[in-house]
Amino acid sequence: MPSSIDPQQADLEIKDAQVIFSTVWEHLQEEVGRANLRFPKELILLGGAPGAGKGTHTQFIMKARGLTCQPIVVSELLDTPEMRAQKDRGLMVGDKEVVGIVLRKLLEEDFRDGAVLDGFPRTRVQVECLKLLVTKINELHKEFRNTQLAIHFRRPTIHAMVLFISEKTSIHRQLKRGKEAALHNQEVAEAGVGNRLPIRETDLNPETARRRYRVFKEQTWDALTSLKEIYHYHYVNAEGDIREVEENILKELQYQSSLELDPRTFETVRKLQLAEEIVRHARQELVKRLDSYAIEHKELFLKVVNLLHEKFMPIILRHALSGRAVVNSEDPLFDDPLALTMLIDIFSERGYHAVIDKVIRDIPLRVDLKTGDIEHHTRFVYRVQIHFKSSEIRRG
């Protein structure tokens, strides 16, 4: 949907945002001190049409990003009688109140590593305030990066995730939610057991539900889509069932370390291959190695296969029900590192997973009674753990 904001209006909104943000920021800095302006490392800005399922999918999004704190639901923070009256009419609370409450909430210690911010930003003014906040956090990052407080002022990562549905679907879901909540509350009242569910006035009336959706399209949609120019932006089609929407969310939240880690951290770890890069061609590489063993190291390859067949497989067969066997071997064949590599590859090709641990044992042989020196014999024990799919046991 193209933006309906003209340049003059946008300029006024930027100026309004600067005044609002500066006032809020100065109050916070005076109240907690500059060194305590510690905001989340990661912010997931969760927005969407009414009825798109933000509440339903929040826990799933948090799990995908490894966040354990509670989500910050802006509508729940805006809970004065005046604010509730505004929301019940399908309208929105003023930007100044929202920005002040949100920034103060983000300073809580529970959100230092990351937070899901449900329902912010919803207006262009709030978007501009968000930009100013990120600029301030980056300034703090530079200011404290070479101090003992650096861990509290990491470079922020911002994800904007928008769940979108059509007006028809939105109205249907809002009214359905209202009916289900009303039925639940009636059952609670009759039984005297359970907790009542809150019901939005917009979930009971088709006209207010439609007005709420149109406020979203006319005010919030422009604000959310403007975020794609500056942050990681994720548009999710939320029309389908829960599982389908969650699959869409997972695709959008693929980990991008080069964008999220501090540049110094990324440069340190990038020399290690990603697991997906190793796995992608693992089967083809395995076949290539096995063929090379059979052609270039035929004698050693045959000895390893025979040893596995004669010594290992009988033990594995006895553990068919558990799917796990441990075999200790002192065979000097494994003193050759290539033989150990062959063992792992042979088992992998046959559907097993083998892990080898080399244990060095010093066995006392004799003692020099004059000097007290003990002569040892070193033995190498190869402890091989073999995992495989266990046998299915019929129960009942």
C-alpha positions in Angstrom: 0.0 0.0 0.0 1.7 3.3 -1.0 2.4 5.9 1.7 -0.3 8.6 2.1 2.1 10.9 4.1 3.0 14.1 2.3 6.6 15.6 2.8 5.3 18.5 4.9 3.4 16.1 7.2 6.5 13.8 7.4 8.7 16.8 8.4 6.3 17.8 11.1 6.3 14.2 12.5 10.1 14.1 12.6 10.1 17.4 14.5 7.5 16.1 16.9 9.5 12.9 17.4 12.6 14.8 18.2 10.8 16.9 20.8 9.1 13.8 22.4 12.3 11.6 22.4 14.6 14.3 23.7 12.2 15.0 26.6 11.9 11.3 27.5 15.6 10.6 27.1 16.6 13.6 29.3 14.3 12.4 32.0 15.6 8.8 31.9 19.2 9.9 31.9 18.6 12.2 34.9 16.7 9.5 36.7 19.0 6.4 36.2 22.3 7.9 35.1 24.0 7.6 31.7 25.9 4.4 32.7 22.6 2.7 33.5 20.9 3.4 30.1 21.2 -0.3 29.3 18.9 -1.4 26.5 18.3 -4.9 24.9 21.0 -6.3 22.6 18.2 -7.6 20.3 14.8 -6.1 19.7 12.1 -7.9 17.8 9.4 -5.4 16.8 6.3 -7.4 16.4 3.5 -5.7 14.5 0.5 -6.9 12.6 -3.1 -6.4 11.7 -5.8 -6.9 14.4 -6.4 -10.7 14.6 -3.2 -11.6 12.8 -2.1 -13.8 15.8 0.7 -11.8 17.4 -0.2 -13.2 20.8 -0.5 -16.7 19.5 2.9 -16.6 17.8 4.9 -14.6 20.3 6.1 -17.6 22.3 7.1 -19.4 19.1 9.1 -16.4 18.0 10.8 -16.1 21.3 11.8 -19.7 21.3 13.2 -19.4 17.8 15.4 -16.5 18.9 16.3 -18.1 22.3 14.6 -15.4 24.4 13.3 -16.4 27.8 11.9 -13.2 29.2 8.3 -12.2 28.9 7.2 -10.3 25.8 6.5 -6.6 26.2 2.9 -6.1 25.1 2.5 -2.3 24.6 -1.3 -2.5 24.8 -1.0 -4.0 28.3 1.3 -1.2 29.4 -1.2 1.5 28.3 -3.8 0.6 31.0 -5.1 3.9 32.5 -8.9 4.4 32.3 -8.3 7.2 29.7 -6.1 5.0 27.6 -8.6 2.0 27.8 -11.4 4.3 26.6 -9.2 5.3 23.6 -8.5 1.7 22.7 -12.1 0.6 23.1 -13.1 3.1 20.4 -10.5 1.5 18.1 -8.2 4.5 18.4 -4.6 4.8 19.6 -2.9 6.3 22.6 -0.7 9.4 22.1 2.9 9.0 21.0 4.4 10.8 24.0 2.8 8.5 26.5 3.7 5.4 24.5 7.4 6.3 23.9 7.9 7.2 27.6 6.4 3.9 28.8 8.2 1.7 26.3 11.6 3.2 26.9 11.3 2.9 30.6 10.2 -0.8 30.3 13.1 -1.6 28.0 15.5 -0.6 30.7 14.4 -3.4 33.0 17.2 -6.0 33.6 15.2 -8.9 32.3 15.4 -7.6 28.8 19.2 -7.0 28.6 19.8 -9.8 26.1 16.7 -9.3 24.0 13.0 -8.6 24.0 9.9 -9.0 21.8 8.1 -5.7 21.6 4.5 -6.3 20.6 2.7 -3.3 19.2 5.6 -0.8 18.8 6.0 1.3 16.7 2.5 2.0 15.5 2.9 5.6 14.1 5.5 7.5 12.0 6.4 9.5 15.1 7.1 6.3 17.0 9.2 5.1 14.1 11.3 8.3 14.3 11.6 7.9 18.1 12.8 4.3 17.5 15.5 5.6 15.1 16.6 8.1 17.7 16.8 5.4 20.3 18.9 3.2 18.1 21.2 6.1 17.4 21.6 6.8 21.1 22.3 3.1 21.9 25.0 3.1 19.2 26.5 6.2 20.7 26.6 4.4 24.1 28.2 1.4 22.4 31.1 3.5 21.1 31.4 5.4 24.3 31.7 2.3 26.5 33.2 -0.3 24.1 36.7 -0.1 25.6 35.6 0.0 29.2 34.6 -2.6 31.8 31.0 -1.8 31.1 31.2 -2.7 27.4 29.2 -5.9 27.8 26.2 -3.7 28.8 26.3 -1.5 25.7 26.5 -3.9 22.8 25.6 -3.0 19.2 21.8 -3.5 18.9 20.1 -5.8 16.4 16.7 -4.8 15.3 14.2 -7.1 13.7 10.8 -5.8 12.4 8.3 -8.6 12.0 4.9 -7.9 10.5 2.1 -10.4 10.5 -0.4 -9.5 7.7 -4.0 -10.6 7.0 -6.8 -9.2 4.9 -9.6 -7.0 6.3 -12.1 -9.8 5.9 -9.9 -12.2 7.8 -9.2 -9.6 10.5 -12.8 -8.8 11.2 -13.7 -12.5 11.3 -11.0 -13.4 13.7 -11.7 -10.4 16.0 -15.4 -11.3 16.3 -14.6 -15.0 16.7 -12.2 -14.2 19.5 -14.9 -12.0 21.2 -17.5 -14.8 21.0 -15.1 -17.4 22.4 -14.0 -15.2 25.2 -17.7 -14.3 26.0 -18.6 -18.0 26.0 -15.7 -18.8 28.3 -16.6 -16.1 30.7 -20.2 -17.3 30.8 -19.0 -20.8 31.7 -16.8 -19.4 34.4 -19.7 -17.4 35.9 -22.0 -20.4 35.9 -19.4 -22.9 37.3 -17.8 -20.5 39.7 -14.4 -21.9 38.7 -11.7 -20.5 36.4 -10.5 -17.0 35.4 -12.4 -14.6 33.2 -10.8 -13.5 29.9 -10.6 -9.8 29.0 -12.7 -8.8 26.0 -12.0 -5.9 23.7 -15.0 -3.8 22.8 -13.8 -4.1 19.2 -14.1 -7.9 19.4 -17.9 -7.6 19.9 -18.9 -5.1 17.2 -18.3 -5.6 13.5 -18.1 -1.8 12.9 -15.5 -1.1 15.6 -13.6 -4.2 14.5 -13.5 -2.8 10.9 -12.5 0.7 12.2 -9.6 -0.9 14.2 -8.4 -2.6 11.0 -8.6 0.6 9.0 -6.7 2.6 11.6 -4.0 -0.1 11.3 -3.9 0.3 7.5 -4.0 4.1 7.5 -1.6 4.7 10.4 0.4 1.6 11.5 1.0 0.0 8.1 3.0 2.9 6.7 5.0 3.1 9.9 5.8 -0.6 9.9 6.7 -0.8 6.2 9.1 2.2 6.6 11.2 0.0 8.9 12.3 -2.2 5.9 14.8 0.5 4.8 16.8 0.4 8.0 16.3 -2.8 9.9 16.0 -6.6 9.3 12.4 -6.6 8.0 10.3 -9.8 8.0 6.9 -9.8 6.2 4.9 -12.9 7.2 1.7 -14.0 5.6 -0.5 -14.9 8.6 -3.6 -16.1 6.7 -2.9 -19.8 7.1 -3.2 -22.1 10.0 -0.8 -21.9 13.0 1.7 -24.5 11.7 1.9 -22.8 8.3 2.4 -19.4 9.8 5.1 -20.7 12.2 7.0 -22.2 9.2 6.8 -18.8 7.5 8.2 -17.2 10.7 11.1 -19.7 10.9 12.1 -19.0 7.3 12.2 -15.3 8.0 14.3 -15.6 11.2 17.2 -17.5 9.7 20.3 -16.6 11.7 22.7 -14.1 10.0 25.8 -13.9 12.2 27.5 -11.3 10.0 24.6 -8.9 10.7 24.1 -9.7 14.4 27.5 -10.2 16.0 29.9 -7.5 16.9 32.3 -7.1 13.9 35.2 -8.1 16.1 33.4 -11.2 17.3 32.4 -12.2 13.8 36.0 -11.8 12.4 37.2 -14.1 15.1 34.7 -16.9 14.5 34.2 -16.7 10.8 37.2 -19.0 10.1 35.1 -21.9 11.4 32.7 -23.4 8.8 29.0 -23.2 9.3 27.5 -26.6 10.1 25.1 -26.3 7.2 28.1 -25.9 4.8 29.7 -29.0 6.2 26.5 -31.1 6.0 25.4 -29.9 2.6 27.9 -32.1 0.7 28.7 -34.6 3.4 27.3 -37.6 1.7 29.1 -37.0 -1.6 32.4 -36.4 0.3 31.9 -39.6 2.3 31.4 -41.7 -0.9 34.5 -40.1 -2.4 36.6 -40.9 0.7 35.5 -44.6 0.9 36.3 -45.1 -2.8 39.7 -43.6 -2.3 40.3 -46.0 0.7 39.4 -49.0 -1.5 41.6 -47.9 -4.3 44.6 -46.2 -2.7 44.8 -48.0 0.7 43.2 -51.3 -0.2 45.1 -53.4 2.4 44.5 -51.2 5.4 40.9 -50.7 4.3 40.3 -54.4 4.2 41.9 -55.0 7.6 39.6 -52.3 9.2 36.5 -53.8 7.6 37.4 -57.3 8.8 38.1 -56.0 12.3 34.8 -54.3 12.5 33.0 -57.3 11.2 34.7 -59.8 13.6 35.1 -57.7 16.8 32.6 -54.8 16.7 29.5 -56.2 15.0 28.9 -59.0 17.5 28.8 -56.4 20.4 26.6 -54.1 18.4 24.1 -56.9 17.7 23.8 -57.6 21.4 22.8 -53.9 21.9 20.2 -53.8 19.1 17.4 -52.8 21.6 19.3 -49.9 23.1 20.7 -48.3 20.0 24.0 -47.7 21.7 27.2 -49.8 22.1 30.6 -49.1 23.5 33.6 -51.1 22.3 37.1 -50.8 23.7 39.9 -51.9 21.4 43.7 -52.1 21.9 44.3 -53.4 18.4 47.5 -51.8 17.0 45.8 -51.3 13.7 44.3 -48.1 15.1 47.6 -46.6 15.9 47.4 -45.5 12.3 45.2 -42.3 12.3 43.9 -43.2 8.8 42.5 -46.4 10.2 40.4 -44.4 12.8 39.2 -42.2 10.0 38.2 -45.2 8.0 36.3 -46.6 11.0 34.2 -43.5 11.4 33.4 -43.3 7.6 32.6 -47.0 7.3 30.1 -46.8 10.2 28.6 -43.6 8.8 28.0 -45.2 5.4 26.3 -48.1 7.2 24.0 -45.8 9.1 25.8 -45.7 12.5 27.3 -42.7 14.3 30.8 -43.5 15.8 32.7 -41.4 18.2 36.3 -42.3 19.2 38.1 -41.5 22.4 41.8 -42.4 22.7 42.8 -43.3 26.2 46.5 -43.5 27.2 47.4 -45.8 30.1 50.7 -46.3 31.7 51.2 -49.8 33.0 53.9 -50.2 35.7 56.4 -53.0 34.7 59.2 -52.8 37.3 60.7 -50.6 40.0 64.3 -49.7 40.4 64.9 -50.3 44.1 68.0 -48.1 44.2 66.5 -45.0 42.5 62.8 -45.6 43.0 62.2 -45.0 39.3 59.2 -46.9 37.9 59.4 -48.3 34.4 56.1 -48.1 32.5 54.6 -49.6 29.4 52.3 -47.3 27.6 49.1 -48.8 26.2 46.6 -47.1 23.9 42.9 -48.0 24.4 40.5 -46.8 21.7 37.0 -46.3 23.2 34.5 -46.3 20.4 30.9 -45.2 21.1 28.5 -46.4 18.4 24.9 -45.0 18.1 22.2 -46.2 15.8 18.4 -46.4 15.6 17.2 -48.9 18.2 14.8 -51.7 17.6 11.1 -51.0 18.0 9.6 -52.9 20.9 5.9 -53.7 20.7 4.1 -52.5 23.9 0.8 -53.6 25.3 
